């Protein structure tokens, strides 16, 4: 569906016209456009400042069973940023 969304933008046609030409339901087109747009935004990278503590270890354990462990140069700021993203 991502290809249809990109093709529609490049074509210059309206969404309704593009969907009609390609046998797509406009409601599904809009659904996937929103879903893929939200996915693109949430999958961006974070720039994390370099405030490290040398020769340290750290682990974060979440209630859902996910664990993150670090050894060596560990930054409390990095841990905070990662914890907010999960």
C-alpha positions as CSV (number, residue, x, y, z in Angstrom):
1,X,0.0,0.0,0.0
2,X,3.0,2.3,0.6
3,X,3.7,2.2,-3.1
4,X,0.1,3.3,-3.9
5,X,0.3,6.2,-1.5
6,X,3.6,7.3,-3.0
7,X,2.3,6.8,-6.6
8,X,-0.9,8.8,-5.8
9,X,1.2,11.8,-4.5
10,X,3.4,11.7,-7.6
11,X,0.5,11.3,-10.0
12,X,-1.1,14.7,-9.1
13,X,-4.6,13.0,-9.1
14,X,-6.9,13.3,-6.2
15,X,-7.1,10.3,-3.8
16,X,-10.6,9.5,-5.0
17,X,-9.5,9.6,-8.6
18,X,-6.4,7.5,-8.0
19,X,-8.3,4.9,-6.0
20,X,-11.0,4.7,-8.7
21,X,-8.3,4.1,-11.4
22,X,-6.6,1.4,-9.4
23,X,-9.7,-0.3,-7.9
24,X,-8.9,0.7,-4.3
25,X,-11.4,1.7,-1.6
26,X,-10.7,5.3,-0.6
27,X,-11.4,4.4,3.1
28,X,-8.6,1.7,3.0
29,X,-6.3,4.2,1.3
30,X,-6.8,6.8,4.0
31,X,-6.5,4.1,6.7
32,X,-3.2,2.9,5.4
33,X,-1.9,6.5,4.7
34,X,-2.6,7.4,8.4
35,X,-1.2,4.1,9.7
36,X,2.1,4.3,7.7
37,X,2.5,8.0,8.5
38,X,2.2,7.3,12.2
39,X,4.6,4.4,11.9
40,X,7.2,6.7,10.1
41,X,7.0,9.3,12.8
42,X,7.3,6.8,15.7
43,X,10.3,5.0,14.2
44,X,12.6,8.0,14.1
45,X,16.0,8.1,15.8
46,X,16.8,10.1,18.9
47,X,19.9,12.2,19.2
48,X,21.4,11.4,22.6
49,X,24.0,13.7,24.2
50,X,27.3,12.2,25.4
51,X,27.2,12.2,29.2
52,X,28.9,8.9,30.0
53,X,30.0,7.2,33.2
54,X,33.0,5.0,32.6
55,X,33.3,1.3,33.6
56,X,29.7,1.1,34.8
57,X,26.9,-1.4,34.2
58,X,23.2,-0.8,34.1
59,X,20.0,-2.7,33.5
60,X,16.4,-1.8,33.0
61,X,13.7,-4.4,33.5
62,X,10.2,-3.6,32.4
63,X,7.0,-5.4,33.7
64,X,6.3,-6.8,30.2
65,X,9.6,-8.8,30.4
66,X,11.7,-6.5,28.2
67,X,15.2,-5.9,29.6
68,X,17.9,-3.6,28.5
69,X,21.5,-4.1,29.8
70,X,24.6,-1.9,29.3
71,X,28.2,-2.4,30.2
72,X,31.1,0.0,29.9
73,X,30.3,3.6,29.1
74,X,26.8,4.1,30.4
75,X,25.0,7.4,30.3
76,X,22.1,8.1,32.7
77,X,20.7,10.4,30.0
78,X,20.7,7.6,27.5
79,X,18.9,5.3,29.9
80,X,16.3,8.0,30.5
81,X,15.7,8.5,26.8
82,X,15.5,4.8,26.1
83,X,13.1,4.2,29.0
84,X,10.8,6.8,27.7
85,X,10.7,5.2,24.2
86,X,9.7,1.7,25.3
